[in-house]
Amino acid sequence: MSKSAANPSLSRAAYDVVRQRILRGELQLGQIISRRKLASEPGMSFLPVSEALLRLEVEGLLESRPRAGTRVRIPSPDQLQGHYVVREALETHAARLFAERATEAEKAEAMDLAKQVDTAAGGDRAPYLKLHEKLHRRIAELAHCEALSEAIEHEHALASTWMCVGRGAASGTQRHQLLVAALSGGDPGGASEAMRQHIRDKQQVALERLTPYFGLRNASYGRGARGARVLPV
């Protein structure tokens, strides 16, 4: 039995550390990830780190190429669009089900979360992204469809990585409170359309932030791991 199989918490701990560094922007898009460097840190070791990076690669946060190493994934424009096509399909359906199934207490809970997200906008990105992901996950959970909730949670991991790039979320808006109000208004069609517009607005923001990185996708790997460069945040 391998060391990480005997101690699955080691792999989980390594996964959590790397994922949080990506979502906080400490590991930037295109940045090479060194297994040996991570494994040399206190509380880490090579096999659990390798398993953690493989899991993150499967989830789409990392990517690897022969002789070039593993890096934080930079999506192509088509991949970005595809992500938001999937996300729009998932979340508009979750919004419709939320409008149909959520209780008044659950709608109030979602509104409280929306207020927290809007309040956190303009501050540190890590707390904002955590709350933002929590709100969208909770809306999906309150649609009372477990499979839909799990699919949305996976898609948000990618989106959170991309939203770490560039400026923080604009402060002084109530966009998430307005979204939840629309979802709570008793009109499933209106809830679905409100979520559709919300996702498309996010897609436009992501496109603006990622456009400077698209040219790095092939250029950095073409130079190999040593020559890879990363744009400043």
N, C-alpha and C positions, 0 to 999 in steps of 0.2 A: 504494500500500500504506500502511495507517495506521501510525502510529508504534508502537502496541502490537502490531500484526501483525508488524512488522519486529523488534520486541523483546518477544516474549511473556513474557520473564522479568519485565518491568516490571509487567504485569498480575498475574502470579503473586505477585510480591513484595507488591503492594498487597492482594491477596486474603489472603495469609498474615497481614499486619499486622492487618487489620480482623477477621479470624476469630479470631485469638488475643486481641484486645482484648475481643471478645464473650465468648469462653470463659473469660477471666480475670475477667469481671465489670466490666471498666473501662468498657465500653459496656453500660449496663443495659437491661433490658426496657423498651420504650417510648421509649427515648432517640432523639432525632432525629439522623440522620447527615448532616453537611454535606460534600458532595463537594468544595466549594471549599476548605474548611478542611483536609481531608485532602490535597488536591492541593497545598496550599501547604507541606506538610511536606517536609523534606529527603529527596531520593530519590524523591519521588512527583510525579505529574503528572495532569492532569485526565482524559484518555482512559483510561489504565490503571486509575485509581480507579473511573471509571464502569463499566468492564467488570467489575472485581472486585465492585462492589456488585450488579451485575446477576446475576452468578454466585451470590452469597450469597442473593439474593432467590429465585432458582430453587431453591436448596437448602433454602429455608424459614427461614433465619436472619434475614432482613430482609423488610420489606414496604413497599410504596409506595402512595400515593394522590394523585390530582391535587390540586394547590395545598396539599398538606399535607406533602409531602416523603417521605423514606425514614427508617424507624426500625427499631430492633431489634424483631423480631416478638413480639407478645404473643399466644399461642394462645387460642382460645376453649375452654371446657370440652369441647365436642364434638371439637375438633381434638386436644386433649390425650388424650382417650379413644381416638380413632382411631389416634393415634400408637402408643399402647401395645398396641392390638389387633394392629397390624401387627408391632410389635416382638416381642410374645409369640409370634406365629405363626412368625416368622423364627428367633428364638433357641431356642425349644423344639425346633424341627427340627434346628438346629445342635447342640444338646445331645445329641439322639438319635444323630446321625451321629458326633459326637465319641466317644460311648460305644462305638460300633460300630467306629470306624476308627482312633482315636488310638493310637499306640504307647505303651509304658511310658515311654519317654524323653520323648515329647510330653506325656504326662500330668504327668510330673515338672516339665517346663518350665512348664506351666500353673499348677501348684501354687506354684512359685517366684514367678510373677507375682502370684498371689492373695495371698501373704504380703506382697509389696511394697504391694499396694493396701490391705490391712488395716492395715499399719504406717503408711501415709501418712494414713489417716483421722484426722480431728481436727486436722490441720495445715493448711497453705496449700491452698486449693482447687485452684489451677492444677495443681500436681504430682499431686494426688490424682485429678483428673478425667482428666489425661493417662494415668495408669497404669490407671485404671478403663476408659477407652476401649480402651487397648491390650490389656487382659485379654480383654474381650468380643470384640474383633476377632481375637485370637489363637485363642480357642476356635472361632470360625467358620472360621478358616483351617485349624485342625486337624481340622475336619469334612471337609476336602478337597473343598470345593465353592466354586469361585471366585465364581460369581454370588451365592451366598448370603452370602459374606463381604463383597462389595461393597455389597449391600443393607443389611446390618447396620451397616457403617461409616457409611453415609449417615444412618441413623436415630439413631445415637449422636451425631452432630453437633447435632441438635436437643435431645436429652436433656441433653447437656452444658451447653448454654445455659441450660436451665431449672434445672439443678442448681446453677448459680452463684448463684441467688437464696437469700437467707436464710442460715441457719446452715450450717456445714460438716458433713461426714459425721461420724457419731458415732464416737468413738475407742474402743479397747478391745474391739472385736468381732472375730470370726473368720468373718464371714458369707461372705466370698468363698472362704476356705479350705474352709469346709463345702460351699459350692456345688461347687467343683472336686472335692472328695472324692466327692460324690454323682455327678458326671459320670464319675468315673474308676472307679466301682464295678462296671462290667460289666453294668449293667442299663439298657438304653436307655429303657425306660418310666419308671424311677425318675429317670434323668437329665433326661428331658423334664419330669417333674412338678416336680423341684427347680428347674429354670430358670423354669418357669411361676410358681411361688410367688415367686421372686426378682424377676421382672419386675413382678408385681402389688404387691409391697412397694414397689418403686421408684415405681410409678404413684401409690400413696397418698402417698408423700413429695412427689412433684412436685405433686400436687393441693393439698396443704397449703401448699406454698410459693407456688403461683401464684394461689390464691384471691384474695388482696388485689389482684392485678393485673387480674383479669377485667373489673372495672368501668371500667378505663382504656381498654379497647380502642376503644370508640366515643367516650368523653368527650374523650380527648386529641386524636384526629383531628378531632373536631367543633369544637375550638377552633383548629385549624390548627397549623402547625409552631411558631409563636411562642409559642402558649399551652400547648403540650404540657408535661406534667409527668411526673416519674418518681418512683416510690416509693423511699425509701432502702433500701439493701441491709441 
